[in-house]
Structures are given as C-alpha cells and as structure tokens.
C-alpha cells in the first residue's frame, strides 16, 4: 500500500483528467477542485477513568451547488485534513454521477475505536456533534456512517443535535437504525451497488458474473455484503481479507460464515478450511473480479503491475493511485470507479432523507428497486459517454458526466460577492 500518495491530490488529478474533455473556465475548474470550507477542531473528552483525552476532528464541506453537503463520518487513526478534503470531493462527484441532489462533505475523528469503551465513544461522538451543530442540518449538511461508524453513532448524532436544537429533525443524519428513522436497505446499499455494477461490467465485456471468481480486499460492511450478493448471483468468492491478513479457498468461501467468524474472533484469519495469504497475494490473485473495499491507495503502481484480475470494481473510496490507474489502463483492466460503484450508500441515504422529510417509510423492496434503477441508469450513461467521446477509461467517463452536472449548477448559481 502506498503511503506517499496524497488522496486530495489524487482526487484533483482525476478531475483534471476529465476536465481536458470539457470546456470549463479555469477559475470555475479551480473552484470545483477545492473545498468551500474545512472545520478542524480539537475535542476534549473525559474517559471512563476520569482522565481527559483530546482528539483531532474534521468536517470538510466541498461543494454545495447541487444541494446540501452529504457525506460520512469515519473513526480511524489515519484521519487527517487532506483525507477528509479528498473524500468530500469524491462525494460531490459521486452524488452527481448518480444524479441525486446533494453536494459533498466528509468528516472524521483521528482515533482507533477498538481502544475505547462504548460510553467513551458516545461521549466523543456527542462532543463532535456539538462542534458540528452550526454546520449541519437537513437542508445544510447531512452526515452518515463511514469507516468504523454505523447506526449506533448516527443515532447519537441525531439525538445530540435534536436535543441541542430542541427540535425533531430525523433528516439531519442518515444511516440511522430503522426504529430511529432510518431506511430499510441502507446497511446493504453500498455492497449492493458494488454487486450491481459488477454484473453490468461483466455484461459489458460479454461475460457473466455468475461464472466469475472474486477476491474482496476489506471485509467490513461493504466488502462482506458485496461478497454475499455476488455469490447469490452465482459468482465464486475465493479470497477475502481484512487488516489482519487474507484467506483463500479455490473451491469458494461462504461469505456469511466468514462474516460470522470475523464477528466472533475479530478477524477473517483462521477461518476453518481456508489457506492464509498476504494482502498483496489477494490483490494480485488470478481472479476474474477484484473488489478493493478497504481504504484509499490500496493499489499503487507496484501492485498494479502484478494485478491479474480482468475487472476491478472499487467498493472503497480512492483505492487506486493515479499511477496505478495508468498501468491498469495500459493492461486493459476494466476499472469501474468508486464514484459509481459504491454510490449505493449515498443513494439510499438520499432515499432515507426523502422518507424523513415526508415522514413516510418505504418498503425494502421499493428501496432496492429504486437503487437498481439509479445505478443501472448511471452505468448506461457512463458507457454511452465512454464510447461517444472515445475516452480512455471508465473513470474519465464517469467524471465527465459528473463534472458536467456540477459545472452547470455552479455556472447557473453565478458568483456572489
């Protein structure tokens, strides 16, 4: 994994690559490559033993031309200013790629949640929400879960905000538990969009995902759900990994059984009947489909040179460095970019927000049907743009589509002193 590539610079390079194919005013382009504002704050929180501990926390609001800022909150030791800027930028173009009326935001706290009790994490989350209070709201900025956060943390955000504002505003955050105003199908949404675009990518290449062998790097929520749904489609999941290492079985792994093993032991390692691999072994495995579902910069130029998969579907945000992209293009590896592949999460977050505004609950079937429609239509538009403009990669094509939408909204809004 490359530690030297700056994710914010990677994101800006991806925008520049797409902008070459569009007539965009340089000043407008510069605006669309940088966040509008970034909150950087220090949280002081009392621990269970009475000691005070401080945490660096961030929220980046990248662009709001198409609607309220939207994006997750992650808890991870590697969270920093450039990371949240990059992630908030990717959110802008992800929302535009699937044509939902949101801008992009992202936030996070630099901590490893495994080292803290539930009570300590609740106090950290509530302290963070208090700092976010002036910025967020269902018409301003709507957080959601990300790495190491989920329904529990979003419920805390909602309760803290509503208590401080003395209001009822379930749409202030998405990814909540259903009983607290969340949406059916939200937990599975990111993995579901990964599975849908994988199916579409194989169909585009003249193949069938049912015949595919699959390796999944990162076995959090998005990774295991994608693996499970791909197996339902007939694919064979032969390798998965998490931060502890990788496991493989050429005859196929049971995605649910591996998930249960990880829940019970904290790791995929040691799963009965599976062999042990390194992370590099998995990323360079001779499979038909590779799904990087961990963190950014997972595949650099060195690893890309040895990738054996025919198709890569990015479940994580920014898992390929720009140099890796160039190498994979030369090798004719089809890469379905993150801003489409993992857009299921923000799409169903939008559905949750709509339901909260309407005070009306959709069925899970309706949620899944609407997600299928949005993702397949976006994939079709990607393919049309790729072929009509004779572009080099699917990533360029998806960014051309998204950048045009954001550019038009920015130009229609104008510049106000």
VENUR-V141427 format. One record per pair of residues at least 12 apart in sequence whose ideal C-beta (glycine too) atoms are under 6 Angstrom apart, sorted by sequence separation. I is the first residue (numbers start at 0). J is the second residue. D is the distance in whole Angstrom. If there is no record, write none. Layout:
i->I j->J d->D
i->I j->J d->D
This chain:
i->41 j->53 d->5
i->42 j->54 d->5
i->91 j->103 d->3
i->237 j->249 d->6
i->384 j->396 d->4
i->90 j->103 d->3
i->257 j->270 d->6
i->42 j->56 d->5
i->90 j->105 d->6
i->157 j->172 d->5
i->381 j->396 d->5
i->384 j->399 d->6
i->40 j->56 d->5
i->87 j->103 d->5
i->156 j->172 d->5
i->213 j->229 d->5
i->235 j->251 d->4
i->236 j->252 d->5
i->350 j->366 d->6
i->381 j->397 d->5
i->384 j->400 d->5
i->70 j->87 d->6
i->87 j->104 d->5
i->14 j->32 d->5
i->39 j->57 d->5
i->87 j->105 d->4
i->236 j->254 d->6
i->239 j->257 d->6
i->86 j->105 d->4
i->108 j->127 d->6
i->153 j->172 d->5
i->289 j->308 d->4
i->38 j->58 d->4
i->70 j->90 d->4
i->282 j->302 d->5
i->298 j->318 d->6
i->303 j->323 d->4
i->380 j->400 d->6
i->11 j->32 d->5
i->153 j->174 d->5
i->154 j->175 d->6
i->213 j->234 d->5
i->218 j->239 d->5
i->246 j->267 d->5
i->295 j->316 d->6
i->297 j->318 d->4
i->298 j->319 d->5
i->299 j->320 d->5
i->316 j->337 d->5
i->37 j->59 d->5
i->83 j->105 d->5
i->153 j->175 d->5
i->154 j->176 d->6
i->283 j->305 d->4
i->285 j->307 d->4
i->286 j->308 d->5
i->287 j->309 d->5
i->288 j->310 d->5
i->289 j->311 d->5
i->290 j->312 d->5
i->292 j->314 d->4
i->293 j->315 d->5
i->295 j->317 d->4
i->300 j->322 d->4
i->304 j->326 d->6
i->209 j->232 d->6
i->211 j->234 d->5
i->212 j->235 d->5
i->213 j->236 d->5
i->218 j->241 d->5
i->243 j->266 d->4
i->283 j->306 d->6
i->292 j->315 d->5
i->300 j->323 d->5
i->303 j->326 d->4
i->310 j->333 d->5
i->311 j->334 d->5
i->312 j->335 d->5
i->313 j->336 d->6
i->347 j->370 d->6
i->36 j->60 d->5
i->59 j->83 d->4
i->83 j->107 d->6
i->208 j->232 d->5
i->209 j->233 d->3
i->214 j->238 d->4
i->215 j->239 d->5
i->216 j->240 d->5
i->230 j->254 d->6
i->244 j->268 d->5
i->246 j->270 d->5
i->283 j->307 d->6
i->290 j->314 d->5
i->291 j->315 d->5
i->296 j->320 d->6
i->299 j->323 d->6
i->303 j->327 d->5
i->313 j->337 d->4
i->346 j->370 d->6
i->34 j->59 d->5
i->35 j->60 d->5
i->59 j->84 d->5
i->150 j->175 d->6
i->154 j->179 d->5
i->212 j->237 d->5
i->243 j->268 d->5
i->248 j->273 d->5
i->298 j->323 d->5
i->57 j->83 d->4
i->61 j->87 d->4
i->150 j->176 d->4
i->208 j->234 d->5
i->241 j->267 d->5
i->300 j->326 d->6
i->34 j->61 d->4
i->61 j->88 d->5
i->227 j->254 d->4
i->246 j->273 d->4
i->247 j->274 d->5
i->291 j->318 d->4
i->313 j->340 d->5
i->314 j->341 d->5
i->343 j->370 d->6
i->346 j->373 d->5
i->59 j->87 d->4
i->124 j->152 d->5
i->128 j->156 d->5
i->226 j->254 d->4
i->239 j->267 d->6
i->312 j->340 d->5
i->62 j->91 d->5
i->78 j->107 d->4
i->247 j->276 d->5
i->61 j->91 d->5
i->142 j->172 d->5
i->143 j->173 d->5
i->144 j->174 d->4
i->78 j->109 d->4
i->124 j->155 d->4
i->128 j->159 d->4
i->132 j->163 d->6
i->137 j->168 d->6
i->143 j->174 d->4
i->190 j->221 d->5
i->194 j->225 d->5
i->223 j->254 d->6
i->245 j->276 d->4
i->69 j->101 d->4
i->128 j->160 d->6
i->189 j->221 d->4
i->193 j->225 d->4
i->70 j->103 d->6
i->76 j->109 d->6
i->137 j->170 d->3
i->245 j->278 d->6
i->66 j->100 d->4
i->67 j->101 d->6
i->68 j->102 d->5
i->70 j->104 d->4
i->72 j->106 d->5
i->73 j->107 d->4
i->74 j->108 d->5
i->121 j->155 d->6
i->125 j->159 d->5
i->137 j->171 d->5
i->190 j->224 d->3
i->194 j->228 d->4
i->65 j->100 d->6
i->66 j->101 d->4
i->69 j->104 d->6
i->70 j->105 d->4
i->76 j->111 d->5
i->112 j->147 d->5
i->136 j->171 d->6
i->190 j->225 d->4
i->194 j->229 d->5
i->223 j->258 d->5
i->66 j->102 d->6
i->68 j->104 d->3
i->74 j->110 d->6
i->104 j->140 d->5
i->135 j->171 d->6
i->245 j->281 d->4
i->65 j->102 d->6
i->187 j->224 d->5
i->74 j->112 d->5
i->240 j->278 d->6
i->339 j->377 d->6
i->63 j->102 d->4
i->62 j->102 d->5
i->62 j->103 d->6
i->240 j->281 d->5
i->61 j->103 d->4
i->238 j->281 d->5
i->60 j->104 d->5
i->59 j->105 d->5
i->238 j->284 d->6
i->58 j->106 d->4
i->57 j->106 d->6
i->218 j->267 d->5
i->34 j->84 d->5
i->57 j->107 d->6
i->56 j->108 d->5
i->34 j->87 d->6
i->54 j->108 d->5
i->55 j->109 d->5
i->54 j->110 d->5
i->335 j->393 d->6
i->336 j->394 d->4
i->339 j->397 d->5
i->338 j->397 d->6
i->336 j->397 d->5
i->328 j->391 d->6
i->328 j->392 d->5
i->216 j->281 d->6
i->225 j->290 d->6
i->216 j->282 d->6
i->214 j->281 d->5
i->47 j->116 d->6
i->72 j->142 d->5
i->214 j->284 d->5
i->222 j->292 d->4
i->56 j->127 d->5
i->67 j->138 d->6
i->75 j->146 d->5
i->221 j->292 d->5
i->47 j->119 d->6
i->67 j->139 d->6
i->68 j->140 d->4
i->69 j->141 d->5
i->71 j->143 d->5
i->73 j->145 d->4
i->75 j->147 d->6
i->214 j->286 d->5
i->46 j->119 d->6
i->58 j->131 d->6
i->71 j->144 d->6
i->72 j->145 d->6
i->73 j->146 d->4
i->74 j->147 d->4
i->7 j->81 d->4
i->67 j->141 d->6
i->71 j->145 d->3
i->74 j->148 d->6
i->212 j->286 d->4
i->10 j->85 d->4
i->212 j->287 d->5
i->213 j->288 d->5
i->214 j->289 d->5
i->215 j->290 d->5
i->216 j->291 d->5
i->217 j->292 d->4
i->5 j->81 d->6
i->6 j->82 d->6
i->72 j->148 d->5
i->211 j->287 d->4
i->217 j->293 d->3
i->7 j->84 d->5
i->211 j->288 d->5
i->215 j->292 d->6
i->216 j->293 d->5
i->7 j->85 d->4
i->10 j->88 d->5
i->44 j->122 d->5
i->6 j->85 d->4
i->10 j->89 d->6
i->44 j->123 d->5
i->44 j->126 d->5
i->42 j->126 d->5
i->42 j->127 d->6
i->225 j->314 d->6
i->40 j->130 d->5
i->197 j->288 d->6
i->221 j->314 d->5
i->200 j->310 d->5
i->197 j->312 d->5
i->196 j->312 d->6
i->193 j->312 d->6
i->193 j->314 d->5
i->200 j->335 d->5
i->196 j->335 d->5
i->196 j->340 d->5
i->193 j->340 d->5
i->192 j->342 d->6
i->192 j->343 d->3
i->189 j->341 d->5
i->191 j->343 d->5
i->189 j->343 d->5
i->188 j->343 d->4
i->189 j->344 d->4
i->188 j->344 d->5
i->188 j->347 d->4
i->185 j->347 d->5
i->184 j->347 d->6
i->182 j->347 d->6
i->185 j->351 d->6
i->182 j->350 d->6
i->182 j->351 d->4
i->182 j->354 d->6
i->173 j->348 d->4
i->180 j->355 d->6
i->173 j->351 d->4
i->173 j->352 d->6
i->184 j->363 d->5
i->195 j->374 d->5
i->199 j->378 d->5
i->183 j->363 d->4
i->170 j->352 d->5
i->184 j->366 d->4
i->192 j->374 d->5
i->196 j->378 d->6
i->183 j->366 d->5
i->184 j->367 d->5
i->170 j->355 d->4
i->169 j->355 d->4
i->170 j->356 d->6
i->143 j->348 d->5
i->89 j->316 d->5
i->86 j->316 d->6
i->96 j->338 d->5
i->96 j->339 d->5
i->93 j->338 d->4
i->97 j->342 d->5
i->92 j->338 d->5
i->93 j->342 d->5
i->97 j->346 d->6
i->99 j->349 d->5
i->94 j->345 d->6
i->93 j->345 d->6
i->97 j->373 d->5
i->97 j->377 d->5
i->96 j->377 d->6
i->6 j->295 d->5
i->4 j->296 d->5
i->1 j->296 d->5
i->0 j->296 d->6
i->0 j->297 d->6
i->1 j->299 d->4
i->96 j->397 d->5
i->96 j->401 d->4
i->95 j->401 d->4
i->9 j->317 d->6
i->12 j->321 d->5
i->92 j->401 d->4
i->95 j->404 d->4
i->95 j->405 d->5
i->6 j->317 d->5
i->9 j->321 d->6
i->4 j->320 d->5
i->1 j->320 d->6
i->65 j->408 d->5
i->64 j->408 d->4
i->64 j->409 d->5
i->64 j->412 d->6
i->31 j->405 d->6
i->17 j->395 d->6
i->16 j->395 d->6
i->20 j->399 d->5
i->17 j->398 d->3
i->17 j->399 d->5
i->27 j->409 d->6
i->23 j->406 d->6
i->13 j->398 d->6
i->17 j->402 d->5
